[in-house]
Amino acid sequence: MTVQEEINKLKTEKNAIILAHNYEPPEIQDIADFIGDSLELALRATDVTEDIIVFCGVLFMAETAKILNPEKKVILPAPDAGCLLADQLSPEMIKSAREDNPGAEVVLYVNSTAESKAYADIVCTSANAVDVVKSLKSETVLFGPDSNLASYVQEQLPDKKIVPLPKGGNCPVHVEFTPEDAISAKKKGYTVICHPECPAEVRAHCDIIASTGSMMRNTHLSERWAVMTEKDMAYRLKTEYPDKEFLSFEKAVCKDMKKISLNDVLSSLNSESPEINLPADLMDKAESSIRRMIDLSRKSNDKTSETS
């Protein structure tokens, strides 16, 4: 029996589901029940009926799944799979920024710790960041921890004052991209799509700026794509659209997203660990900001369905 077959057998026996992010290695994507971006995974996590969630991603994602499913067992096969972006923001920074900006609302990117989310008014993902900020009443919005995503939102909503928190917070993977990457790909005939976590000077040379979920939805627009985000997003796209060409960038590697192996998933299913556990009061505080985002996203989807 192969490792994949053992995983599928245990998954059935234990009534478990495997959720995976688009940046996970190909072999992990291949055994997942559901693959998506942060928003898609958060929405899917609210509909889980299985007893066990095996989350193949990084810590903040597994925490979100646990917050949305406090009664279920949530397992992160690689407990040290963190997020360097999330680590750049602390609750103390948020509290200090609130004091300096009375009346400002706090929007936290889902790429943040559960402790920080407990101090947010609402959470967002790269897919809905503009809609989330647009929905707020306050003119000044504290936005963290990704300053590049904050600058993208500011470009789309010039009437708002977006204050990045912290200033200069960034995803180490996306700041590796340069304008020349986009310019060179265009010269070779590729349509260039990039993640909004890329720096503004890089975004300026791209054809489309999109979350990884939106990258999937925009694929019909071209036959040849240069995909400026974590390299294994190209594998996901190629799997779904085998007749199209996707150029990935080998330098764009999230090491934490690569920490989970097939053997780790098998071991986690066997032992039902390492389990994500958070204090009940922390989950309660963080849940409100996450649920507010989910409610907004679902209302937006409903309106889109009505007009399509």
N, C-alpha and C positions, 0 to 999 in steps of 0.2 A: 504493500500500500504506500502510495506517495505521501509526502507531507501535505499536499493540497487535499488529498482524499481523506487523510486523518482529520484535517481541520474541518472539512465539510461534515464528516461523521460526528465529531464532537459538537459542532455547532447545532446539529439537529437534536442530538441527545440532550443537550443542555439548554435548548431553546434560546440560542444566542444569535445576535446579529452583528455583522462586521461593517462598520462605517469607516470610510477612508477619504482623506483629502486628495485633491488633484495632484499634489506634489509628492505623494508617496511613490516609492519605487514600483516599477511595472509589475513585479510579481505580487506585490501587495494589492495593487489595483485589481489584478486579475482574480483575486479570491474574495474581494469585497462584495457585499450585498448592495451597497449604495456608495457612490463616489460623487463628491461635489465640492463646491467652494464653501467658505465659512457660513454664508447665509443659508445655502441649501442644506448644509449639515445641521445647522441650528433648527431649521424648519422640520427636517426629517426626524430630528431627535424628539420633537414634540409628539410624533405619531408612533413611536416605538411601542410595540405590544410584547416583544420578547422580554425575557427575564434578565438577560445579560447583554450589555452593550460592550463590544470590543472595539475600542476607538483607535484607529490607526491614523495618527496625526501627532500633534504636540499637546503639551499640558493644558494650555488655556482652552483648547477645543474640547478635551475630555472633561475639564471642569464645567464648561458650559453644558455639556450633555448631562452631567450629574445634577447640576442646578435645575435643569428642566425635568429631570427624572430622579428625584431624591429617593424614591422607594426601590429603584432598580440598582443592580450591581453594574458599575461602569469600570472597565478595565483599560488601562493604558499599558500595552506590552513593553514599552521602553519608558520607565518612570523618569529617566533623565532627559527625555525629549522636551526641551524647553523652547523658549522663543526669546532671542536676544532683543527683539523690538519690545516685547511686553515687559522685559526686565528694566527698560529705561524709564518707566513711570512708576511712581510710588503714591500711596494714599496721601502722604504728607505733602507731596507736590500739588496734588489736587486741592487739598484743604487750603494751602497757602495761596494758590491762584484764585480760589473763590474769594478769599479775603481781599485780594488786590483788585478784584473785578466784581463788585457787588451787583447782584441781579443777573449775572451771566449764567447761562445754562451750560452743563458739562456733557459733552458727547465723547464717549470713549469708543475707539475702534475695538472690535471684538478681540483683536490681538492685544489683550491686556489681561492682567491677573484677576482672579476672582476678588481679591482684596481691593483692587482699584475699582472694579465694576460696582462695588458696594457704595461708592461715592459718586457714581454717575447718575445723571438724570435719564439718559437713554444711551443705548449701545448702537453701534452701526457696523456695517461691513463695507468693503470697497464697492460692493454692488449697489448699496442703498445710501451711502454716506450723504450724497447731495440731497436726496429726498428727506432724510432724517433731519438734517440741519435746516432745510427749508421749512419743515413743519413746526419749528420752534418759534416761540413768540419773542424771545430776547434778541436784540440786535447783536449783542456780543456773545460769542460762543467759544467756550474753552474746548479745544479739540486735541486729543492725544491718543496714543503716543507717536503717531507717524506724521512728521511735519510735511512730508511730500504729499501725502493724501490730503492733509489740511490745506496745502497750497492749491491742490486741484479743486477742492471744494470752494475755496475762495474765488478761483477763476470763474466757476460756474455761478456763484452767488455773490456778486460784487456789492450788493446792498447790505450784506452781513459783515461783521468784523470777526474774523476767525483768528483766535489766539492759539498758536501751537503750544502744546504742553507735553513734554518739555521742548524748548526751542532746539531744533536740530535732531530730534528723535527720528530714527530711520531704520528700515529693514536692510541689514548688511548685504543681502542678496541683490536687491533691486538697485542699490546705489553703485553696484559694479558696472551697470550699463552706462554707455557713453553715447553722445550724439552720433559719433562715427559708426557705432553699431547699426543704428537706424539708417544712416545715410548710405552705408555700404550695402545693406540688405536691399534698399530701394534700387540701387544701381544694378543689382542682380535680378531685379524684376519681382521681388517679393512685396506683398502688402504687409506693412509693419503694424503689429498690434502690441501694445505695451500695457503693463499694469500701472494704475495710478500711484503706486508706491515708488515708481521711478522718479528721478529728479525732474523738475520743470523743464530744464534745458534739453532733456532727453525726450520728454513727452512732446515738445514742440516739433520734433522731427518725425513723429509717428502718425500713421494714418488713422488709427483708432486707439482710444484709451479705454480699457475695459477690465472688469474683474475677471477671474478665471471662468466663472459661470457665464458671463457675457461673451467671453471669447468663444465658448461653445456655441452660443446662439448667433454669433456673427459669422460663423465659418462659411455660410453659403455665399458670402459676398465676394469671395476670391478663391482661386485654385491654388495659389502659392502664398504661404504665410511665413513671416518671420515672427516668432513668438518670444517677446521680451518679458519673460517672467521665469520662475524656476523651471529648470530644463525638462522635468518629467511631465509638465503640462502638455508638452508636445506629444508625449506617448498617449495621453488620454485623448487628445484630439485625433491622432492618427488611428487609434482604435475605433473611434466613432465615425471617422471619415477617411477610410483607407485609400480612397481615390484621389485625395488631395495631398499636397506637399507641405510639410511643416519643418521649418528650420528652427532648431533649438540652439541655445548658447551654453556650451559646456562649462563655462565659468560660473553660471548661475545655479549654484548648488546650495540648498538648505541642508546643512549637515544634520540638523535635528530631525528633519523629515525622513532622513535615510537610516535612522537608528533602529527601526522596527524590521525584523526579518521574518520569514515564514516560520522558522523555528521558535521565534519569540511569540508569535501568535498561537502556535500549537501549545507551547508551554503555558501560556496565559489561560488558554481554554482548559487545559488539564487542571491547573491549580486554582483557577478563577482569581488570579492576582497578576500583577499589583493592582489593587483596587483604589479608586479615587474616593476619598472621604474628605468632606469639608464640614466645618462647624455649622449647625443648623441656622444660627442667627446670621452668619455670613451669607449662606445660601439665600435666605429670605431677602436680605438687603440687595444682593446682586440680581436676584430673579426679577425684581420689578423693572430694572433698566433693560434687561434682556427681553422680557415679555412685552414691554412697550414697543421695542423695535419690531418684534414678531407681529404684533397687532397692526402696526403701521404697514409692514410689508404685505400682509395678507389683504388689508384694505386696498392697497395699491394694486395688487394682483387682481382683486375682484373688479376694480374699476377698469383695468386693462381688458379683462375678459368681456365686460359689458360693452366696450366700444370696439372690440375686434370682430 
